[in-house]
Structure formats: C-alpha cells, structure tokens
Amino acid sequence: MLTLYQIRNNTEEIIKKLSVRNKDFSEPVYEAIKIDDERREIKGKSDLILAESNKLAKSIGQLFKEGKQAEANQAKEKAISLKEEVKKLARKLNETENKLLQVLSEIPNIPNELVPEGKSDTDNEEIRNGGVIPKLNKKIPHWELADKYDLIDFELGNKITGAGFPVYKGKGAKLQRALINFFLEEAEKAGFTEIMPPLVINEDSGFGTGQLPDKEGQMYQITEDKLFLIPTAEVPLTNIYRNVILKAEDFPIKLTAYSSCFRREAGSYGKDVRGLNRLHQFDKVEIVQIQHPDKSYKTLDEMVVYVESLVQKLELPYRIVRLCGGDLGFTSALTYDFEVYSAGQDKWLEVSSVSNFESFQANRLKLRFKETGEKQTKLAHTLNGSALALPRIVAALLENNYTENGIKIPGVLQKFTKFDFIN
C-alpha cells in the first residue's frame, strides 16, 4: 500500500507512473487526498474540543472550592456536552479512516522505471535465456507420459476432489519429493532459513501481503472461521514480521518454505490448463527476503541469479522475462518471470516469479526498522520468488527427457529419487 506521504508529496508523478499499468488511477489517488483532508479536519476539531473539555474539567473543582456552584454546574453540563461531541467525532473519524484505508488498498504499487510498457504477457521483455531445446523424435505431452508410466492420475484426483487436484503415484510421487528436497537443500546452501508455516491464514495476513482484497476471488475460503487456504508460502512467511520493528543490522532476513498452495483459478478452461499446466492445488518452494531499502534491488538481482541456477542444474531450457506494466502484479514494483520450454507441448511454461515489492507490503504489514542510533522508524522492503513451483517443472522434465528407453532423471535429482530412469 502506498503511503499518504508518497501520495500527497508526489501526486502527479505517482499518477504518471501508475499509468504504465494501462489504467488511469487519478480518481482513487485524488479521492485518497480528499478523504485524508476530511480526516485531518475531523481530527483537528476533535483535538480542539478535547483540549477545551480537559481545561473545563480542571476548572470545575476550583469553581466548587470558590463557592461558585451555579457556574460549576454550568461548566459540568458543558463538559458533558463536549464529551458527547468528542465521541461523535471519534466515530466519524473511525468511519473516515476506514474509508481512506479502503481507497488506499485499491491503488496498486508504483512500477519501477525498468518496467516496460505493454498490455499483456506478449509485451514482456526477454532478458536472457539458456539451455538447449531438445530435439525429440517423438513429442509426447506430460499427461500422456504420466499415464503411460503410471505417475499421475488426473481422473482419480477428479473423483476424490475435482478437476485440478491430481494424485501422484509411485515414481511420480518420488519425483515430487525429490524436487522439494533438492530445492530446500539448495535454499539452505544459499543461506535461507527453512520454515514450516501454517497452510491457513487469517484476513489480516491476507491483507498484509496484498492478497486481500485484490485476489479474494482466487482464494479458497473457510467462511465460518474467516480463514483462507494459502495461495503461496509467501503469505505466512512475510507475515511473520507483521507489526514488527527490526534493526538495520537484522538485514537481510532470508526465509524459505515448502508448502502446498491453493488457488481457485476461476474461469480456467481449455487446452492451456490441461494436465499440470494449471492446478487448484500444487506444491512449491518459496524464498522470501526482507531487506534494507538501499539494498533491495541488488538483492532482487541476486534472487534472479539464484533461481536461474536451479533451472540450470535441472538442465532445462529457460528464458527470463521482465513483466510489462499490463502484466505486473498488483503489489509488485518489478517482477522477473522464469519460463521453461515444454518439448511435448512445444510451448513455454512459467515456473517462477521473482519480485521486489519495495515498501508496498511493508506499509500494509507495518513492518519497520530503525537505523543504528536513530529513533525514527522506516519501512523495510520485501521480496519473494518461487524456487520453484513444481507442476510445470515436472511437466517439462517428463516431456524434455523422454527417450525410447524411458524418462531420464537429471543428475542433481538422482540422489533424492534413488533412480535415474522412469521406465
């Protein structure tokens, strides 16, 4: 969430920068300023009346001591009237602050100057690529390979739960577990502390990282308890530091977690969501960093290099793209997507997003820090990335490594799978 200081002191510049998202946000920006003016006016009036009430309360006792009972009673009545007025203003102030919060929560993050203009993912900017696209004698999509080698049962998942909830079996399940262990081991080597967070969050946590109210329709809700299944481990990990004041020397904070993730993905139909391409439940290893504002973009670059090392070790052809304004997430200032090539489908599949949210999430979370020797707090910067999401990685591994003798397992996974071929 943008701060009122940002909005009030850089109004026109913020509106211009937000326009990179292909939408005019001038109305909510000006509305926020208008409501804030109302809030300040109410607060000022309330403070004046409260001061007058306090002054009057002190004088009542003195008037009684001086035998001025009539004046004291009159002052008492006025004090009661002023207290009622303060209560009314307090209610009005609370309503105005809630209204202001609602408007502010609807304004997205300011895109970084590196974000290219564009309307959709077709306008994203490729930064670099790597790996070799395999030349296969026969291209077979992963759902056929999964059926052939009895790795994943999509129909059984549909029976148990519904579409988008596959059942992994035998070597398919072991491949999943191998990838999770590989990603977590690599994260530990890179200095990330592993966390096992809850898979269910409350509304405050959803608001803190920006899933609520922006993505409420994509989340599974436990309505009776007002709880939500997590769409990513980013949410509980980052919320560990909600309402926390850190010291500058605490940075960087590096966390990782494996979790199941749950997304309703309403309106997802057709061939592009077949098999593992888009699921309602999937596994992912997430990395999160909380960093000093002066170092967050260097950290973002390091996180991109780290995720790149994972796809390289898996020997997958990949490309890294910088998201354009029209494809940029609500909370992000700058995002890099990783895509791996799927030989059986002859297409690129997104497997990771690495983002810098600057102070946008931190403001919602009230995540602050103090510089050494300073009393004033500042907002921290938060970053996160998928490292990695499993379904499309599995799809690409099955399709790209298919041979007449079976499916070859990348060397880095073999110590976890305990087998080098699926046949």
Buried (B, 14 or more C-beta within 10 A) or exposed (E): BBBBEBBBEBBEEBBEBBBBBBEEBBEBBBBBBEBBEBBEEBBEBBEEBBEBBEEBBEBBEEBBEEEBEEBBEEBBEBBEEBBEBBEEBBEBBEEBBEBBBBBBBBBBBBBBEEBBBBEEBEBBBEEEBEBEEBEBEEBBBBBBBBBBBEBBBBEEBBEEEEBBBBBBBEBBEBBBBBBBBBBBBBBEEBEBEEBEBBBBBBBEBBBBBBBBEBBEEEBBBEEEEEBBBBBBBBBBBBBBBBEBBBEBEBBBBBBBBBBEBBBBBEEBEEEEBBBBBBBBBBBBBBBBBBBBBEBBBEBBEBBBEBBBEBBEBBBBBBBBBBBBBBBBBBBBBBBBBBBBBBBBBEEBBBBBBBBBBBBBBBBBBBBBBBEEEEEEBBBBBBBBBBBBBBBBBBBBBBBBBBEEEBBBBBEBBBEBBEBEBBE
